[in-house]
Amino acid sequence: MSRALLRFVRVSPIKARLVAREVQGMNAELALAALEFMPNKAAKIISKVIASAVANGDYEPEEVVITSCRVDKAAYMKRWRPRARGTANRILKPTSHILVEVAPANNGKDA
């Protein structure tokens, strides 16, 4: 089993989890093909993390399965916007940690 972790990505964890749930349990090659045609910003980021996890284990994408694709909440980037009468409003820009774990597929064989 190999894994890849990408920290402090500038994408909302709620939006990234929608994409992560789609690919969890899929073959890595099929997941990468599916993510290529998704319009989400998180899809491109998660596909890079999956490719990294596959490369970390010296596997080929067709021989591994995504066992876990997890998106955790990271720190917020805090910004402010000027408002009326000299006051300010806070703007919170969320970031995420993305963890992908892959393991070799059995394909019906006992190794």
Kinemage of the C-alpha trace (Angstrom):
@kinemage 1
@onewidth
@group {chain A} dominant
@subgroup {mainchain}
@vectorlist {calphas} color= white
{ca met a 1} P 0.000 0.000 0.000
{ca ser a 2} L 1.250 3.463 -0.798
{ca arg a 3} L -0.096 6.898 -0.058
{ca ala a 4} L 0.223 10.554 -0.986
{ca leu a 5} L -0.697 13.610 1.074
{ca leu a 6} L -1.203 17.108 -0.282
{ca arg a 7} L -1.510 19.756 2.416
{ca phe a 8} L -3.002 23.266 2.463
{ca val a 9} L -4.632 23.098 -0.973
{ca arg a 10} L -6.675 26.181 -1.794
{ca val a 11} L -9.975 24.380 -2.359
{ca ser a 12} L -12.960 24.044 -0.046
{ca pro a 13} L -13.063 20.659 1.739
{ca ile a 14} L -16.833 20.398 1.237
{ca lys a 15} L -16.448 20.742 -2.537
{ca ala a 16} L -13.433 18.429 -2.674
{ca arg a 17} L -15.245 15.691 -0.723
{ca leu a 18} L -17.876 15.474 -3.468
{ca val a 19} L -15.158 14.475 -5.922
{ca ala a 20} L -13.300 12.244 -3.434
{ca arg a 21} L -16.400 10.138 -2.754
{ca glu a 22} L -16.791 9.452 -6.474
{ca val a 23} L -13.354 7.864 -6.898
{ca gln a 24} L -13.060 5.961 -3.617
{ca gly a 25} L -12.875 2.211 -4.256
{ca met a 26} L -12.278 2.626 -8.003
{ca asn a 27} L -9.408 1.295 -10.061
{ca ala a 28} L -6.781 4.060 -10.295
{ca glu a 29} L -6.737 4.052 -14.104
{ca leu a 30} L -10.532 4.424 -14.301
{ca ala a 31} L -10.497 7.103 -11.610
{ca leu a 32} L -7.896 9.167 -13.465
{ca ala a 33} L -9.922 8.876 -16.675
{ca ala a 34} L -13.127 9.938 -14.906
{ca leu a 35} L -11.464 12.893 -13.158
{ca glu a 36} L -10.068 14.188 -16.436
{ca phe a 37} L -13.569 15.068 -17.649
{ca met a 38} L -14.979 16.500 -14.418
{ca pro a 39} L -15.344 20.294 -14.464
{ca asn a 40} L -14.489 20.753 -10.766
{ca lys a 41} L -11.298 22.447 -9.613
{ca ala a 42} L -10.858 19.698 -7.022
{ca ala a 43} L -10.935 16.981 -9.711
{ca lys a 44} L -7.661 18.138 -11.245
{ca ile a 45} L -6.010 18.371 -7.831
{ca ile a 46} L -7.198 14.946 -6.685
{ca ser a 47} L -6.067 13.335 -9.947
{ca lys a 48} L -2.539 14.636 -9.329
{ca val a 49} L -2.573 13.216 -5.794
{ca ile a 50} L -3.777 9.825 -7.095
{ca ala a 51} L -0.990 9.804 -9.703
{ca ser a 52} L 1.510 10.621 -6.960
{ca ala a 53} L 0.256 7.809 -4.720
{ca val a 54} L 0.549 5.333 -7.600
{ca ala a 55} L 4.090 6.520 -8.366
{ca asn a 56} L 5.108 6.379 -4.681
{ca gly a 57} L 4.443 2.639 -4.643
{ca asp a 58} L 6.115 1.963 -8.031
{ca tyr a 59} L 2.823 0.648 -9.415
{ca glu a 60} L 1.054 1.014 -12.733
{ca pro a 61} L -2.400 2.705 -12.560
{ca glu a 62} L -4.202 -0.348 -13.946
{ca glu a 63} L -2.964 -2.655 -11.163
{ca val a 64} L -4.051 -0.653 -8.083
{ca val a 65} L -7.318 0.292 -6.369
{ca ile a 66} L -7.965 3.498 -4.419
{ca thr a 67} L -8.610 2.196 -0.911
{ca ser a 68} L -8.998 5.599 0.734
{ca cys a 69} L -9.467 9.132 -0.562
{ca arg a 70} L -9.893 11.510 2.355
{ca val a 71} L -10.293 15.299 2.437
{ca asp a 72} L -9.727 17.019 5.778
{ca lys a 73} L -10.259 20.627 6.758
{ca ala a 74} L -7.108 22.740 7.087
{ca ala a 75} L -6.550 26.294 8.320
{ca tyr a 76} L -8.519 29.186 6.870
{ca met a 77} L -6.796 32.018 5.041
{ca lys a 78} L -8.169 35.153 6.698
{ca arg a 79} L -8.719 38.251 4.585
{ca trp a 80} L -10.762 41.402 5.112
{ca arg a 81} L -12.909 43.663 2.989
{ca pro a 82} L -13.503 47.359 3.739
{ca arg a 83} L -17.131 48.259 4.455
{ca ala a 84} L -19.110 51.366 5.247
{ca arg a 85} L -18.134 53.806 7.993
{ca gly a 86} L -14.576 52.540 8.326
{ca thr a 87} L -15.481 49.012 9.394
{ca ala a 88} L -14.278 45.733 7.903
{ca asn a 89} L -15.787 42.322 7.182
{ca arg a 90} L -13.858 39.078 7.453
{ca ile a 91} L -13.456 36.802 4.452
{ca leu a 92} L -12.528 33.181 5.242
{ca lys a 93} L -10.878 31.252 2.414
{ca pro a 94} L -10.873 27.530 3.251
{ca thr a 95} L -7.991 25.141 2.567
{ca ser a 96} L -7.815 21.330 2.594
{ca his a 97} L -5.534 18.362 3.213
{ca ile a 98} L -6.022 15.553 0.662
{ca leu a 99} L -4.864 11.999 1.486
{ca val a 100} L -5.015 9.168 -1.061
{ca glu a 101} L -4.098 5.549 -0.318
{ca val a 102} L -3.790 2.902 -3.029
{ca ala a 103} L -3.269 -0.859 -2.754
{ca pro a 104} L -2.697 -3.589 -5.331
{ca ala a 105} L -5.886 -5.109 -6.736
{ca asn a 106} L -6.435 -8.840 -6.214
{ca asn a 107} L -8.067 -9.523 -9.616
{ca gly a 108} L -9.297 -12.855 -8.248
{ca lys a 109} L -5.768 -14.153 -7.583
{ca asp a 110} L -4.366 -15.146 -4.209
{ca ala a 111} L -0.821 -13.901 -3.892
